[in-house]
Amino acid sequence: MAENISKYKYKTPIAIRFSDMDAYGHVNNAVYLTYFEIARSHYWKDVAKWDWNESGVILGRSEINYLKPIVMHDEIACYVRVTRIGNSSFDVMHVLVKITPEGEEICTTGKTVCISYDYSANKSITIPAAQRQRMIDYDEPGLISNTH
């Protein structure tokens, strides 16, 4: 899954914690999902302006491609963009980069399928219109596959 980060506008820094490390001094593979979650949460707050009182979001699927290890003293950031919007679900791509004096190195890519969810009814619901439009407008119309 080679990603072109020039298609991404949204980027958030990620702090590496000592507890993220495995016995070999690398970020543990399970922690990458947490990094993706941090970046997605910031995107939903800053871009989609998700109204958590109206609806929630649950994860339906996650994929991770580990390309280069990340270690404690690396400076990293995560790019996020929505690549597909359906009726109740949408795909979010993530690209974790290591920031170096030479530029950014892609370390990990991933995709999550997110589902708009009503916790009180315990079921998926249509993505709220305002959030849908904000994601489409932000992530460059024409680049998102809109399948609703």
Stockholm file with secondary structure:
# STOCKHOLM 1.0

chainA/1-148         MAENISKYKYKTPIAIRFSDMDAYGHVNNAVYLTYFEIARSHYWKDVAKWDWNESGVILGRSEINYLKPIVMHDEIACYVRVTRIGNSSFDVMHVLVKITPEGEEICTTGKTVCISYDYSANKSITIPAAQRQRMIDYDEPGLISNTH
#=GR chainA/1-148 SS CCCCGGGCCEEEEECCCGGGBCTTSBBCTTHHHHHHHHHHHHHIIIIICCCTTTCEEEEEEEEEEECSCCBTTCCEEEEEEEEEECSSEEEEEEEEEEEETTEEEEEEEEEEEEEEEETTTTEECCCCHHHHHHHHHHTCTTTSEECC
#=GC SS_cons         CCCCGGGCCEEEEECCCGGGBCTTSBBCTTHHHHHHHHHHHHHIIIIICCCTTTCEEEEEEEEEEECSCCBTTCCEEEEEEEEEECSSEEEEEEEEEEEETTEEEEEEEEEEEEEEEETTTTEECCCCHHHHHHHHHHTCTTTSEECC
//
